[in-house]
C-alpha cells in the first residue's frame, strides 16, 4: 500500500509542476495532450477495476 501511495504522490507532484498550457493546450502524443494521456492512464483503470 505504501508503494501505491508514493506513486500517487509522485503523479500529483508531476502534474502540479506543469501549467495548463503544457498539460492541455499542446499535442504531446499524436493529437492528445499530456494531461489527457495522464488522465487516461491513471484514474479510469482504477474505476474499471472497482466496477
C-alpha positions in Angstrom: 0.0 0.0 0.0 2.9 2.4 0.7 4.2 1.9 -2.8 0.8 2.8 -4.3 0.6 5.9 -2.1 4.1 7.0 -3.1 3.3 6.5 -6.8 0.1 8.6 -6.4 2.0 11.4 -4.7 4.6 11.3 -7.5 2.0 11.7 -10.2 0.2 14.5 -8.3 3.6 16.3 -7.9 4.5 15.9 -11.6 1.1 17.2 -12.7 1.1 20.1 -10.3 4.5 21.3 -11.6 3.1 21.8 -15.1 1.0 24.6 -16.4 -2.4 24.2 -18.1 -0.7 25.2 -21.3 1.7 22.3 -21.1 -0.9 19.8 -19.9 -3.9 20.6 -22.1 -3.2 23.0 -24.9 -0.5 21.4 -26.9 -0.3 18.0 -28.5 2.1 15.6 -26.9 1.2 12.1 -28.1 -0.2 12.4 -31.6 -3.3 14.6 -31.2 -3.6 14.0 -27.5 -2.5 16.5 -24.8 -0.2 15.4 -22.0 -3.0 15.9 -19.4 -5.4 13.7 -21.3 -2.8 10.9 -21.6 -2.1 11.1 -17.8 -5.8 11.1 -17.1 -6.4 8.2 -19.4 -3.7 6.1 -17.8 -4.4 6.8 -14.2 -8.0 7.2 -13.0 -10.0 5.1 -15.5 -8.2 1.9 -14.9 -9.0 2.1 -11.2 -12.6 3.0 -11.9 -12.9 -0.1 -14.2 -11.3 -2.3 -11.6 -13.7 -1.1 -8.9 -16.7 -1.8 -11.2 
